[in-house]
């Protein structure tokens, strides 16, 4: 796997608005890719639910970062310099807008915050919905303990937030898959376009192989392919 190395100060100017915005975008891109892979690797339903909630919450914050770029003159100029990049940016935010209300609810009620105010009402509704279901808990040691009924409540929170049925939840999950992939495609393209502006600072290295010039950078890109789900 090729790696490009560089002196950070030669590529990212701490006093430059675009540099700071792109670097923050790269952090969000890393989080999105990692979180998505964790969802795919989850071995149990509750693990998948947890990782999915975290992934959606990171995605929500990443898209808020994109939105804030609209207020930065340097970022707007960067986007306007490439029609395809601008189109990809607009598509990412359009797909985010389509899932924004649910993304905010997941972030605020089931991931980065535990329910309060309106969230408490959502938990109460989930408890009413599950009143006749059988709950469970397991383990006598801390490391083995799992409050299984709490997983059921979180699952019901997600279903209710996305429309109240398994069908609407499945549709929402598919919409999120498309939206996250759209964000990742934009972030990948934006970071690549930024680095191409600084190609002279880059050195390509191969694992267990000789160093190569930065000429191959344009063909191969900066990072791996974005997730598709």
PyMOL commands that set and color helices and strands:
alter all, ss='L'
color gray80, all
select helices_A, chain A and resi 8-11+17-41+45-69+73-80+83-110+118-129+142-144+148-161+166-196+199-201+214-220
alter helices_A, ss='H'
color red, helices_A
select strands_A, chain A and resi 3-5+203-205
alter strands_A, ss='S'
color yellow, strands_A
deselect
rebuild
show_as cartoon
